[in-house]
Amino acid sequence: MVNPQFSTRLATPTDFPVVESMLFEAFFWNPTYERPAFEAFREHPEFGADRAIAQ
């Protein structure tokens, strides 16, 4: 069995687009629910609050 080595680091502002995209995918993982456009999702106040914290 392979024993992979991992390292971690603190997030930076440049990580935000990846985290934002992953959050969107996590919210809409179930294909039986309607999936909004990513830009429309970003306009929701609940999601915008997360962006304000990250910046």
Residue, then its C-alpha position, 0 to 999 in steps of 0.5 A: m500500500v502507498n503511504p502518501q505524504f500530505s502537507t497543509r497550509l493556511a488559506t489565502p485570498t487566492d484560494f477563494p475561487v476554488v472554495e467558492s466553486m466547491l461550496f456551490e458543488a456541495f450545495f447542488w450535488n443532488p441532480t434531482y434538484e434544480r441547479p441554478a447558474f453559478e452567477a445567479f447563486r453568487e447573488h444570494p445574500e446568504f452566499g454573499a456573506d461568505r464572500a465578505i468574510a473571505q475578503 
